[in-house]
Amino acid sequence: CHLECMSDNRPLIQTSGTKRKSMSENEQGLSKSQLKKLAKKQAKAEKKQQHQAAAAASGGGGNAAPQPDAVPATSAEEPKETTSSSSSQQPTVTVSNLKVEDAVSAKVVWASLFYEIPLQVGANVKDQPHPVLAVGNEQVSGGGNAMALAISLLSESGSKMSLMEQLMQDEWCEWERTVLRKAVGNDKKLTVALNHLNSSLAAGSGIHIVGSTTTVADIALVSTLKSLPSSVALFSAVQRYVQAHSASWAKMETSLQELVDQAANSSSIKVDTTQTSLIELVDSLFRQTVEQVFGKIDLPAAVVKRCEQAKHGDYQCSAAMPAFAFLKKSGSLPADIKSPQMVAKELVEAIGSDHPAVMELGVNGPGFVVCRIRPAVLEHHVNAFLEAKKLPLPKLPSQVCVVDFSSPNIAKEMHVGHLRSTIIGESVCRVLELVGHKVHRVNHVGDWGTQFGMLIQYLKEEYPNVSSGAELPNITDLTQFYKNAKQRFDDDADFKKQSQLNVVDLQAGDADCMRIWKLLCDISRKEFEKVYKRLDITIEECGESFYNDKIPPVIEEFEKAGLLQQEDGGAKVVFTDAAKIPLMLQKSDGGYGYDSTDMAALKYRLKELKADRVIAITDFSQGDHFKMIFAAGKAIGWLDKGQRLQHIGFGTVMGEDGKRFKTRSGDTVRLVDLLDEAVSRMAGSLTQRIADGAVHITENDVAEVSEAIGYGSVKYFDLRRNPTSNYKFSYDLMLDTKGDTGVYLLFARARLESILDKAVSEHKVDLNNLGRVTITHESERLLVVALQQFPDVINTTLDDLFPYHICTYVYDLSTAASEFVTKCRVLGSPEMSSRLLLCQATITAMKQAFDLLGIRHVKRI
């Protein structure tokens, strides 16, 4: 070997691949000044052998970021398995603050593997950005090179190096630190440095820079070379050099990840990063942290929620405020804590910057802690979702649920007032069924009561042959039929009296009255089915008449329980804590009304159907009625197994004038007409778009697509808001292609489908063999965060049963997807496979959300 002086007077050592010569042989041919330098360095090396810790510190620092490579056919020595005998002869070596993709961490771990010095993971050291290495009780100062040198000196192979080899090792470590690393970012200097290294390697074996085995110099050099940008072209000898060490490098990366995971798992703040609910993951983390730092504190039920703006983070925790208040009130507030913000900072510091689940923690406002979910956690979830081909769900015990919805009246057509109960109820059923509950979809139609006496009488008079057994008439306009009968009932006293007698005959089972009653029910069902077919509603009729024979036993039960009171007129009532007025279980004339039927229905659902949860969906005006029904059920002891009773009271559908939605003539809008108008308008829009070349469908597709979008838009326009609120019905707003509308969402999904189609047709991609998602861009990360909200959204929806939570989910998801495809090139990009998987995941998630809302999905628009 020989020395070559550079312009900065730092000696660089080049080596050949031949067997080492003795010191005297190597000194031949050197100048006197070079001999003096070597003599000084030799003396320094001897001193290093006597003081290993000090020697390690002189080796220089290091912060290059290594990356794994493929294993070459010809390679340097691979790290050996650490033996128990070796470890028993060495002092304990402890390392803290290890990080993945950190150069110092990589150098320490690689050195420990090669020199067979086992590492123990220690507790993280605060305010220390880099790993900390300790040999016994002594901490090793310096950077990655110094720590690697310290580890090498603990091994037999490292301590038996010749003085010249130690000298050359130190020189190359110094050159890596002061020349090569500092040249990164300066193309001219980097080229000069790489050319010099290439010449040195080409003159020797090309595998080791010092001697014939791996040294810390190789560890330092390869670390920096691996960290260089991909745009940097390496000379041929340098390429071979890096490749020769790739197998060792791959083992180092695996070991480093294991040690980082071990450190995370050994922490007292543990969370299950595989659980599907992100909000529960973050909540668990902060609650554990509060307890670890400040002791047991009774925090509010909800201390974690999504950040309203993505620029602040994914989640925010408000635990610092109640924790500060508790500590202050209890007199246990630490002296150095003066505000909730300081509590929040303590939580951030305790969690640390290298937690496996969260990152980028910070403090906002009065003490909110914000954080983001790590890409590795999100990658696990999205890949699991893609493999399962369905979104993750909360795991819940199965329940029996009864959902009472739609419930129109016989002999009346369904109108706009039935829209909300029908589509809300269908969505509620789908959500409950999704998580495995058994759902009874009950259509509690109004098929019994005094109005049927009026309708029977009108039918007899208008169609006199009906009573003699003639064929029943075909009544197509139920609304007009009912209006005409009501007009006669109000204007004609004889008609009214006969109608009342018909009620008595009907309740007694008169054959003629029963025949006409069944006719009216059949005609009504056919009209109802027109609506249900358009809206994809599945429901089972169980009307008021079903409970007739079940009412007397209910009245008797209340009477035996001492809860029944008889009014002066003879009516039998039940008072509850829910209202000042009573429930009327039986009228003074012995008849039954809504209260009677609904109490019998409640008992049947709880005791016969064994319902764990009963949900009634009607307009808000019936709220007090159901409060009394539920209160009476509790008072009589029917809720003996913790059953849950719930009423969803929805607001009014109004016209653009702010009044109840009606036709121009003032009549109630038939629901069939309303739905058909939405489809007609959408068909016209699609036809125009076809003419303009703005869509990818043909005239043959218009009917199917316009139905899907038209009906879906009507549903979404209603479901996307809190059901308790009123809203103005507007075709123009609900069919808008921009904003929070069903049309926008269906178009957004079709856009993603078109990307997949182009991937196949233009890039010959096999969509069934795309590998796994790897998150490389913030827009990708935000999209997966949006995807992974599904379990939490379902949990929220299962509580109040408001479908608008799902609408918000799918709108936020489509917005994130739009941001993703705008900022991240999908087709033809190096990340195409991963990004196509994200498109697939979003399409699947949107489809699943649409299914819950009862919205048909189309692949092309």
Secondary structure as UniProt FT lines:
FT   STRAND          2..5
FT   TURN            7..8
FT   STRAND          11..14
FT   HELIX           23..27
FT   TURN            28..29
FT   HELIX           32..50
FT   HELIX           52..57
FT   TURN            58..59
FT   HELIX           84..88
FT   STRAND          93..96
FT   TURN            100..101
FT   HELIX           103..114
FT   TURN            115..116
FT   STRAND          120..121
FT   TURN            126..127
FT   STRAND          132..135
FT   TURN            136..137
FT   STRAND          138..140
FT   HELIX           144..153
FT   HELIX           156..159
FT   HELIX           163..175
FT   HELIX           176..180
FT   HELIX           181..183
FT   TURN            184..185
FT   HELIX           187..202
FT   TURN            211..212
FT   HELIX           216..227
FT   TURN            230..231
FT   HELIX           236..244
FT   HELIX           246..266
FT   TURN            273..274
FT   HELIX           278..294
FT   STRAND          304..306
FT   TURN            310..312
FT   STRAND          315..317
FT   HELIX           320..330
FT   TURN            335..336
FT   HELIX           340..351
FT   TURN            353..354
FT   STRAND          358..364
FT   TURN            365..367
FT   STRAND          368..373
FT   HELIX           375..388
FT   STRAND          400..404
FT   TURN            410..411
FT   HELIX           416..418
FT   HELIX           419..434
FT   TURN            435..436
FT   STRAND          438..443
FT   HELIX           451..462
FT   HELIX           464..468
FT   HELIX           478..491
FT   HELIX           493..508
FT   HELIX           511..535
FT   STRAND          540..541
FT   HELIX           544..550
FT   HELIX           551..560
FT   TURN            561..562
FT   STRAND          565..566
FT   TURN            568..569
FT   STRAND          572..574
FT   TURN            577..578
FT   STRAND          583..586
FT   TURN            588..589
FT   HELIX           594..603
FT   HELIX           604..608
FT   STRAND          613..619
FT   HELIX           620..622
FT   HELIX           623..635
FT   TURN            636..637
FT   TURN            640..641
FT   STRAND          644..650
FT   STRAND          653..654
FT   TURN            656..657
FT   TURN            664..665
FT   HELIX           671..692
FT   HELIX           699..701
FT   HELIX           702..719
FT   TURN            723..724
FT   STRAND          727..728
FT   HELIX           731..734
FT   HELIX           742..763
FT   TURN            767..768
FT   HELIX           778..787
FT   TURN            788..789
FT   HELIX           790..800
FT   HELIX           804..823
FT   TURN            827..828
FT   TURN            830..831
FT   HELIX           832..853
//
